[in-house]
Amino acid sequence: MEIFEYDRAAALSYANRWALSRNPAYYDYARIGGDCTNFASQCIFAGAGVMNYTPVYGWYYKNANDKTASWTGVEYLYNFLVNNIGVGPFAKEAPLSELQVGDIIQLGRATGDFYHSPVVVGFSRGEILVAAHSYDVLNRPLSSYRYNIARGIHILGVRK
């Protein structure tokens, strides 16, 4: 297995194209729990170019009924990315100040329950700008969200 660079430009291009609409190749989970992590996974896939088809603990989407929990679940995506030693993208938790375009921020409650996964799409005057689904946004300042805690997920590379 070789390690490749995560294509941040491709992830950004995908986010810009689909943040305010839906790619028909993917199911829209907005009405059944939220579409934010599904959208984040789509952006990551655009930058990684490969999925991990390991049953249960991998990260893949074939259709609405054949996918891993990590494709659509906030905690599951985090767990996959920071613990992945196999094929696909891998990451580390990082301070928000170290994030780059194409990385993920997860927002949470004071209880430690994370509930939202916006994608970093830019920076302006010291502000992080994000794109997200469920409540569709593009170039929204992170500071405009109400949340208690946030964690950054910095994608380090992709194994193929």
Buried (B, 14 or more C-beta within 10 A) or exposed (E): EEEBEBBBEBBBBBBBEBBEEBEEEBBBBBEEEBBBBBBBBBBBBBBBBBBBEBEEBBBBBEEEEEBBBBBBBBBBBBBBBBEBEBBBBBBEEBEBEEBBBBBBBBBBEEEEEBBBBBBBBBEEEEBBBBBBBBEBBBBBEBEEBEBEEBBBBBBBBBBE
